[in-house]
Amino acid sequence: MKALKLITGAAIVSCFTMCSQQKKSEMNDGNQAERSAIADEMDKLLKDEMAQWYPKVIDTEDGGYLSDLDSNWVIRGQQNKMIVSQGRHVWSCSKLATFYDDDRYIGWAAHGAKYLQDVMWDKEFGGFYTLVNKQGEPQIDGGEDRIIKRLYGNAFAVYGLAAYHNVSGDSAALQLAIDGFKWLDKNSHDAELGGYYQFMERDGTAMTEGLGDAAKDQNSSIHWMEALAELYMVWPDPVLGNRLQEMLSTIRDTITSDVGSMRLFFKKDWTPISYRDSTGEVQERGFQWDHVSFGHDIETAFLLKEASEVLGLENDERTDIVGKRMTDHAMTKGWDSEIGGIYDRGYYFKDKPDLEIIEDSKNWWAQVEAMNTLLIMADMYPDDPMAYFENFKKQWNYIKNYVMDKERGGFYSGGIDKQPRMTRGSKSGIWKGNYHTARSMMNCIARLRNESVEH
């Protein structure tokens, strides 16, 4: 197998989010030694990080991947298995197999793909279960009284299976990814108003009023777009292409506000869930539904560009403008300019002149996503006053100093400058895996080394 060094897929344009070759050469001549040194440092840390995960999380007894590892990487806890983390492990292993030309990862990805097929796919009604126990028995998720399926989780199953097919050629994995897409497109897609409903009954019936009045949402939408892009690279079906274009336009032009932040939750007609006109007490109770999520904004700047490139849209100025605006908004409103780090939440109160930070913790996934997007912006806009490359370096230093566990390896769940207790937190759970860290570091290593993708 020949390694393809950029983790966006084999069919994507090799200059993905890069300047012209001439401009790139001019841009990097002065700092290529520095870029290479950072890449080497990241490369070592990525290999060390992944060695902590695999093969330790491979469940040889019940299939799939183990979920719960404590702060010392000891296997401990319930070991329930969630479709999100299971699908993400399949994706990570598939991409690492290519990135490091290491067939061990193909075997570990195959192990997870089989579990998605044999256990997490609902043989009676179709679609993927959200949660099963260690033995593979479907579980009721959260506070619900019945099994509910979610666009968000199903998206990551399709995402992982498509990536695994790309590296292995496994036709069964591709068919399951296609089946997942078609099941969601039949049940979750809103043919009238666009987008996809985030919740479905077990039989696929869309919950058009949602749960808590939120029929559609930003987070499911961005990751479904991501999954559609991954699948389109191995199965360029015209309906799939239309859905990918629809999600790109919806996220860019409807979900994203004019200031560059995304609205989070919506009614079925895309009316945002907002509490800005309510009392302070109501606003505080509603912050989970209505806030600025800087990490999602800066991650989506990358995902929009990726989708545009996968679709082959040339000179997509609109997507570039919005992606830059999203990045700049996160960096001017939600970034710790002193030591680095993206804050978790902000809010535009109606009677106050500017955004206020309402949660200054720094979740690990947002930190690595910021690093990836900042480097992309540095290469697209090398002379911009935002000084993206300098901020990329500051962000990388922040991650090394406050998010990485220097003693035991891996990433804390949040920056210890704000949450020192995170040093005692688990390294893995159903909501914490390695997809964000692996993707960001693989992308950054490739970009720093100026390595391109073969088609």
VMD Tcl script that draws the C-alpha trace (Angstrom):
set ca {
  {0.00 0.00 0.00}
  {1.31 3.44 -0.87}
  {0.76 6.11 1.75}
  {-1.44 9.08 0.90}
  {-0.45 11.78 3.28}
  {-3.49 14.03 3.55}
  {-6.42 12.70 5.51}
  {-9.29 13.95 3.41}
  {-9.54 11.01 1.00}
  {-7.89 9.72 -2.15}
  {-10.13 11.55 -4.62}
  {-9.83 15.03 -3.18}
  {-7.88 17.79 -4.90}
  {-4.23 17.60 -3.88}
  {-3.97 21.35 -3.24}
  {-6.83 21.14 -0.74}
  {-7.12 24.56 0.91}
  {-3.68 25.49 -0.33}
  {-2.47 28.45 -2.34}
  {-1.09 27.98 -5.83}
  {2.07 25.92 -6.02}
  {4.14 29.00 -6.76}
  {2.68 31.01 -3.91}
  {3.03 28.03 -1.59}
  {6.70 27.73 -2.47}
  {7.32 31.42 -1.86}
  {5.34 31.29 1.35}
  {7.26 28.38 2.81}
  {10.82 29.12 1.68}
  {11.50 31.19 4.76}
  {10.07 28.89 7.39}
  {10.21 25.36 5.96}
  {12.81 24.24 8.48}
  {10.52 25.39 11.28}
  {7.53 23.68 9.67}
  {9.47 20.45 9.28}
  {10.58 20.51 12.89}
  {6.99 20.92 14.09}
  {5.89 18.12 11.77}
  {8.53 15.78 13.17}
  {7.48 16.62 16.71}
  {3.82 15.98 15.89}
  {4.67 12.77 14.09}
  {6.36 11.31 17.15}
  {3.56 12.40 19.45}
  {0.91 10.98 17.11}
  {2.65 7.60 16.95}
  {3.02 7.52 20.72}
  {-0.62 8.53 21.17}
  {-1.96 5.86 18.81}
  {0.20 3.19 20.46}
  {-1.75 3.86 23.64}
  {-5.04 3.11 21.88}
  {-4.28 0.15 19.64}
  {-4.52 -2.74 20.10}
  {-5.59 -2.05 23.71}
  {-9.15 -0.99 22.82}
  {-9.80 -3.96 20.52}
  {-12.47 -6.06 22.26}
  {-11.48 -9.60 21.30}
  {-14.25 -11.07 23.44}
  {-17.41 -9.26 22.29}
  {-16.26 -7.36 19.21}
  {-15.90 -3.68 18.46}
  {-13.80 -1.33 20.53}
  {-13.65 -0.95 24.30}
  {-14.83 2.44 25.48}
  {-13.67 3.13 29.03}
  {-10.03 3.70 29.94}
  {-9.05 5.55 33.09}
  {-6.43 8.27 33.51}
  {-3.66 5.63 33.45}
  {-5.03 3.89 30.34}
  {-6.33 1.01 32.45}
  {-9.43 -0.73 31.06}
  {-12.10 -0.02 33.65}
  {-15.84 0.68 33.59}
  {-19.07 -0.40 31.89}
  {-17.70 -0.63 28.35}
  {-20.97 0.32 26.71}
  {-20.43 0.92 23.00}
  {-21.74 4.00 21.23}
  {-22.11 4.24 17.47}
  {-20.25 7.58 17.45}
  {-17.02 6.29 19.00}
  {-17.24 2.90 17.25}
  {-17.56 4.56 13.84}
  {-14.80 7.03 14.65}
  {-12.39 4.24 15.56}
  {-13.07 2.58 12.20}
  {-12.33 5.89 10.48}
  {-9.16 6.60 12.48}
  {-7.72 3.14 11.89}
  {-8.52 3.32 8.17}
  {-6.77 6.66 7.77}
  {-3.81 5.70 9.96}
  {-3.31 2.58 7.83}
  {-2.81 4.81 4.81}
  {-0.92 7.57 6.56}
  {1.67 5.23 8.08}
  {1.47 2.48 5.44}
  {0.76 0.09 8.31}
  {-1.50 -2.87 7.64}
  {-2.09 -3.49 11.34}
  {-4.50 -0.59 11.26}
  {-6.45 -2.21 8.40}
  {-7.02 -5.25 10.60}
  {-8.18 -3.09 13.48}
  {-10.50 -1.16 11.15}
  {-11.89 -4.42 9.75}
  {-12.61 -5.57 13.30}
  {-14.73 -2.47 13.90}
  {-16.46 -2.54 10.52}
  {-17.61 -6.11 11.20}
  {-19.05 -4.98 14.53}
  {-21.02 -2.22 12.85}
  {-22.45 -4.79 10.45}
  {-23.10 -7.62 12.90}
  {-24.17 -5.77 16.04}
  {-24.92 -2.09 15.61}
  {-27.00 -2.26 12.43}
  {-30.67 -2.90 13.28}
  {-31.52 -6.03 11.28}
  {-35.27 -5.51 11.71}
  {-35.75 -1.82 10.93}
  {-32.45 -0.65 9.48}
  {-30.28 2.17 10.72}
  {-27.66 2.00 13.45}
  {-28.41 1.75 17.14}
  {-27.05 4.61 19.23}
  {-25.88 2.52 22.18}
  {-25.34 -1.15 23.04}
  {-23.85 -2.77 26.12}
  {-20.59 -4.69 26.03}
  {-22.43 -7.82 24.95}
  {-24.07 -5.99 22.07}
  {-27.59 -5.63 23.46}
  {-29.33 -2.36 22.42}
  {-29.70 0.15 25.25}
  {-32.03 3.09 25.80}
  {-29.95 6.25 25.49}
  {-30.10 9.01 28.09}
  {-33.42 9.86 29.66}
  {-35.62 8.41 26.92}
  {-38.13 5.60 27.45}
  {-37.50 3.85 24.13}
  {-34.81 3.30 21.53}
  {-34.27 6.45 19.47}
  {-31.90 6.65 16.51}
  {-29.90 9.74 15.76}
  {-28.57 11.34 12.61}
  {-25.37 12.25 14.46}
  {-24.43 8.68 15.35}
  {-25.52 7.16 12.05}
  {-23.35 9.74 10.29}
  {-20.21 8.41 11.96}
  {-21.03 4.83 11.01}
  {-21.30 5.84 7.34}
  {-18.14 7.94 7.71}
  {-16.06 5.11 9.14}
  {-17.33 2.45 6.71}
  {-16.64 4.62 3.67}
  {-13.09 5.30 4.84}
  {-12.54 1.61 5.54}
  {-13.75 0.65 2.06}
  {-11.41 3.23 0.59}
  {-8.37 1.62 2.19}
  {-9.45 -2.04 2.01}
  {-11.71 -2.37 -1.01}
  {-14.20 -4.24 1.19}
  {-17.43 -4.22 -0.86}
  {-19.58 -5.26 2.12}
  {-18.43 -2.21 4.05}
  {-19.28 0.04 1.12}
  {-22.72 -1.53 0.78}
  {-23.43 -1.00 4.47}
  {-22.36 2.64 4.15}
  {-24.71 3.02 1.17}
  {-27.50 1.31 3.08}
  {-26.92 3.73 5.97}
  {-27.10 6.70 3.62}
  {-30.27 5.46 1.92}
  {-31.96 4.69 5.26}
  {-31.30 8.21 6.50}
  {-32.23 9.76 3.18}
  {-35.56 7.94 3.21}
  {-36.41 8.63 6.84}
  {-34.50 11.69 8.04}
  {-34.24 13.92 4.96}
  {-36.64 16.87 4.75}
  {-37.47 17.02 1.05}
  {-39.55 20.17 1.47}
  {-37.43 22.44 3.65}
  {-34.01 20.83 3.30}
  {-31.62 19.27 5.76}
  {-32.17 16.27 7.98}
  {-34.11 15.69 11.18}
  {-31.81 14.76 14.04}
  {-34.05 12.17 15.79}
  {-35.91 9.11 14.53}
  {-37.97 6.40 16.13}
  {-36.48 2.93 15.94}
  {-38.46 2.18 12.76}
  {-37.08 5.32 11.12}
  {-40.07 7.62 11.58}
  {-38.64 11.13 11.72}
  {-39.41 13.15 14.83}
  {-40.31 16.31 12.95}
  {-40.86 18.29 16.13}
  {-37.65 16.96 17.65}
  {-36.98 16.62 21.35}
  {-37.32 19.89 23.24}
  {-38.59 21.61 20.06}
  {-35.25 21.09 18.28}
  {-36.03 19.17 15.10}
  {-32.73 19.95 13.38}
  {-29.32 20.92 14.66}
  {-25.92 22.20 13.71}
  {-23.82 19.37 15.15}
  {-25.61 16.53 13.36}
  {-25.62 18.57 10.16}
  {-21.88 19.30 10.04}
  {-20.95 15.68 10.70}
  {-23.51 14.33 8.26}
  {-21.95 16.62 5.65}
  {-18.56 15.19 6.62}
  {-19.88 11.63 6.21}
  {-21.48 12.44 2.86}
  {-18.16 13.81 1.62}
  {-16.29 10.66 2.71}
  {-18.86 8.42 1.03}
  {-18.96 10.53 -2.15}
  {-15.23 10.00 -2.62}
  {-15.77 6.24 -3.00}
  {-19.33 6.24 -4.38}
  {-19.99 9.31 -6.56}
  {-23.74 8.77 -6.81}
  {-25.66 11.79 -8.20}
  {-28.29 11.78 -5.43}
  {-25.53 11.63 -2.85}
  {-23.78 14.52 -4.59}
  {-26.96 16.57 -4.48}
  {-27.35 15.91 -0.76}
  {-23.75 16.90 -0.10}
  {-24.28 20.15 -2.00}
  {-27.50 20.74 -0.06}
  {-25.77 20.29 3.28}
  {-22.87 22.51 2.25}
  {-25.27 25.30 1.28}
  {-27.49 24.82 4.34}
  {-24.62 24.94 6.82}
  {-22.85 27.80 5.10}
  {-25.87 29.99 4.28}
  {-28.57 29.09 6.83}
  {-26.95 27.65 9.94}
  {-24.03 30.10 9.97}
  {-24.84 33.66 11.01}
  {-23.50 36.80 9.38}
  {-20.95 37.32 12.17}
  {-19.42 33.88 11.55}
  {-20.87 31.78 14.36}
  {-23.30 28.92 13.89}
  {-26.74 28.76 15.40}
  {-27.10 25.47 17.23}
  {-30.69 24.19 17.20}
  {-33.68 24.75 14.93}
  {-37.34 24.05 14.43}
  {-38.20 22.09 11.32}
  {-38.60 25.29 9.27}
  {-35.05 26.37 10.28}
  {-36.24 28.93 12.82}
  {-33.35 29.07 15.32}
  {-33.93 28.20 18.96}
  {-33.00 31.48 20.64}
  {-33.42 33.01 24.09}
  {-31.84 36.40 23.41}
  {-35.14 38.20 24.02}
  {-35.82 36.34 27.27}
  {-34.91 37.13 30.87}
  {-31.45 36.34 32.19}
  {-32.80 33.38 34.12}
  {-34.40 31.88 31.00}
  {-31.25 32.54 29.00}
  {-29.11 30.75 31.55}
  {-31.40 27.74 31.54}
  {-31.29 27.71 27.75}
  {-27.54 28.10 27.23}
  {-27.23 24.46 26.18}
  {-29.51 25.21 23.24}
  {-28.38 28.72 22.43}
  {-24.75 29.82 22.59}
  {-21.69 30.35 20.43}
  {-19.58 27.19 20.22}
  {-16.16 28.38 19.07}
  {-14.79 24.87 18.61}
  {-17.60 23.84 16.28}
  {-17.26 27.06 14.31}
  {-13.55 26.67 13.67}
  {-13.93 22.97 12.90}
  {-16.71 23.67 10.41}
  {-14.57 26.17 8.53}
  {-12.46 23.13 7.61}
  {-15.42 20.81 6.96}
  {-17.06 23.28 4.58}
  {-13.88 23.62 2.57}
  {-13.47 19.85 2.49}
  {-17.01 19.35 1.18}
  {-16.49 22.01 -1.49}
  {-13.30 20.35 -2.68}
  {-14.86 16.87 -2.72}
  {-17.68 18.21 -4.89}
  {-15.08 19.64 -7.27}
  {-16.35 23.20 -6.93}
  {-13.77 25.47 -8.52}
  {-13.23 28.99 -7.25}
  {-15.81 28.54 -4.49}
  {-15.29 32.04 -3.17}
  {-18.44 32.01 -1.06}
  {-17.26 29.01 0.98}
  {-13.79 30.50 1.38}
  {-15.22 33.81 2.62}
  {-17.52 32.15 5.14}
  {-14.82 29.75 6.36}
  {-12.42 32.62 6.96}
  {-15.12 34.62 8.72}
  {-15.86 31.66 11.01}
  {-12.19 31.24 11.84}
  {-11.65 34.94 12.45}
  {-14.72 35.18 14.67}
  {-13.53 32.28 16.82}
  {-10.05 33.73 17.06}
  {-11.10 37.28 17.91}
  {-13.99 36.44 20.25}
  {-13.22 33.03 21.72}
  {-9.46 32.54 21.84}
  {-7.11 33.08 24.75}
  {-4.57 35.38 23.11}
  {-2.20 35.20 26.08}
  {-1.40 31.47 26.20}
  {-3.61 30.03 23.48}
  {-6.66 27.82 23.67}
  {-10.21 28.05 22.34}
  {-12.89 28.74 24.93}
  {-15.97 26.54 25.00}
  {-18.88 28.99 24.92}
  {-19.80 32.59 24.34}
  {-23.07 34.52 24.09}
  {-24.38 37.67 22.42}
  {-26.61 39.20 25.07}
  {-29.21 41.53 23.61}
  {-28.36 44.61 25.67}
  {-24.58 44.26 25.76}
  {-22.21 45.62 23.14}
  {-20.11 42.53 22.47}
  {-19.94 38.79 22.95}
  {-19.26 37.55 26.47}
  {-17.52 34.30 27.39}
  {-19.98 32.22 29.41}
  {-17.81 29.10 29.69}
  {-14.04 29.58 29.67}
  {-13.04 25.92 29.88}
  {-11.15 24.56 26.88}
  {-12.35 21.19 25.61}
  {-9.62 19.03 24.10}
  {-11.28 18.42 20.75}
  {-11.75 22.13 20.08}
  {-8.04 22.74 20.67}
  {-6.87 20.27 18.06}
  {-9.53 21.31 15.53}
  {-8.40 24.91 15.90}
  {-4.84 23.91 15.14}
  {-5.86 22.17 11.91}
  {-7.92 25.09 10.63}
  {-5.35 27.72 11.62}
  {-2.70 25.98 9.55}
  {-5.05 25.79 6.57}
  {-5.74 29.51 6.88}
  {-2.03 30.22 7.24}
  {-1.39 28.57 3.89}
  {-4.39 30.18 2.20}
  {-3.74 33.68 3.58}
  {-0.03 33.91 4.46}
  {0.02 37.72 4.65}
  {-3.24 38.20 6.52}
  {-3.16 40.44 9.62}
  {-4.65 37.56 11.62}
  {-1.15 36.02 11.61}
  {-2.53 32.50 11.34}
  {0.81 30.70 11.37}
  {2.00 32.45 14.51}
  {-1.31 31.63 16.19}
  {-1.04 28.04 14.96}
  {2.32 27.76 16.75}
  {0.90 29.32 19.89}
  {-2.00 26.87 19.79}
  {0.35 23.91 19.36}
  {2.38 25.07 22.36}
  {-0.82 25.46 24.36}
  {-1.82 21.88 23.55}
  {1.60 20.55 24.55}
  {1.62 22.48 27.80}
  {-1.97 22.15 28.98}
  {-3.83 19.41 27.07}
  {-1.31 16.61 26.57}
  {-0.51 14.27 29.43}
  {3.29 14.41 29.44}
  {3.62 11.66 32.03}
  {1.16 9.01 30.84}
  {0.52 10.02 27.25}
  {-2.68 11.02 25.53}
  {-4.91 14.05 25.88}
  {-6.79 15.35 28.87}
  {-10.48 16.06 28.29}
  {-9.82 19.76 28.74}
  {-7.05 22.28 29.25}
  {-5.63 22.06 32.76}
  {-5.01 25.81 32.90}
  {-8.77 26.09 33.42}
  {-9.61 22.64 34.80}
  {-6.70 21.13 36.76}
  {-8.91 18.19 37.77}
  {-8.72 16.92 34.19}
  {-5.40 15.28 35.07}
  {-7.49 12.69 36.93}
  {-10.03 12.23 34.15}
  {-10.43 9.23 31.88}
  {-8.49 8.94 28.66}
  {-11.38 7.33 26.80}
  {-15.15 7.09 27.06}
  {-18.11 6.77 24.72}
  {-17.77 10.50 23.96}
  {-13.97 10.69 23.97}
  {-11.85 8.91 21.41}
  {-9.00 9.82 19.10}
  {-10.75 10.94 15.89}
  {-10.25 14.68 16.44}
  {-6.64 14.37 17.55}
  {-5.68 11.85 14.88}
  {-7.28 13.80 12.04}
  {-5.86 17.14 13.05}
  {-2.34 15.86 13.58}
  {-2.28 13.83 10.37}
  {-3.52 16.82 8.39}
  {-1.05 19.18 10.05}
  {1.92 16.84 9.55}
  {1.10 16.46 5.85}
  {0.57 20.18 5.34}
  {3.70 21.17 7.23}
  {5.72 18.80 5.05}
  {4.02 20.03 1.86}
  {2.98 16.52 0.99}
  {0.20 16.16 -1.57}
  {-2.43 13.55 -2.29}
  {-2.35 11.14 -5.22}
  {-5.63 10.60 -7.07}
}
mol new
graphics top color blue
foreach p $ca { graphics top sphere $p radius 0.5 }
foreach p [lrange $ca 0 end-1] q [lrange $ca 1 end] { graphics top cylinder $p $q radius 0.2 }
display resetview
